[in-house]
Amino acid sequence: MKDPKKNEELEQVVKSVAQAEQILEQEEALKNASSEDILPVAEAALPASQQPTGKGRRRGGDRERKGPPKKSSLTDSGMIEKVVSINRVSKTTKGGTRLAFSALVVVGDAKGKVGYGLGKAGEVATAIKKGLNAARKNMIFVARRGTTITHEILGECGSASVLLKPASEGTGVIASGAVRAVCDGAGITNILTKCHRSNNPINVVKATFDGLSRLKAVKVISAN
């Protein structure tokens, strides 16, 4: 006779895998999208207990509050938020396989300040929000000269290395998706880059930040 407990565990695993496959179909749409496009989809993926309610309605009105509160969204102040990658991770336990998601997010003000964060959670929405909060807390200032960087530099992290070279006006951002997200967040619109050895998005982003954080600012010496 078949064990009913094993059948229930098998059914739960099948349901979780089916749900994960549906979420992964939305990954391509989530990549290179702003938080205004991501967060409504992310809220829809939240459990029923965490769904926003209509308690925030104004008196005498029927409109419900849509999207996250103003405090958690910095897009109104000109911040750029991009999801670089979303990965599905799993952990094998005695009760079965537990699925989770990790989201790599880049946040910047396009004026020299940029940060990245890695959020991990059982839901895509929660992972993205954790990544956004971590990115806002770990922002650095990038030394620029106009619309490009001040000098050539090589950033490294693990087996990944990223070469960053200044470019003239009109060149554009010659970079991969992960490096481009960091450059857009920092406000760099003209730059030449090349990724060597590893193409892991996490290591590439860390290597890019390593190079940008070590840039030296240009000092202007007055004639007097």
Secondary structure, DSSP 8 states (H G I E B T S, - for coil): ---HHHHHHHHHHHHHHHHHHHHHTTHHHHTT--HHHHHHHHHHTS-GGGS--GGG--TT------SS-GGG--GGGT-EEEEEEEEEEEEEETTEEEEEEEEEEEEE-SSSEEEEEEEEESSHHHHHHHHHHHHHHSEEE--EETTEESS-EEEEETTEEEEEEE--TT--EE--HHHHHHHHHHT--SEEEEEEE---HHHHHHHHHHHHHT----------
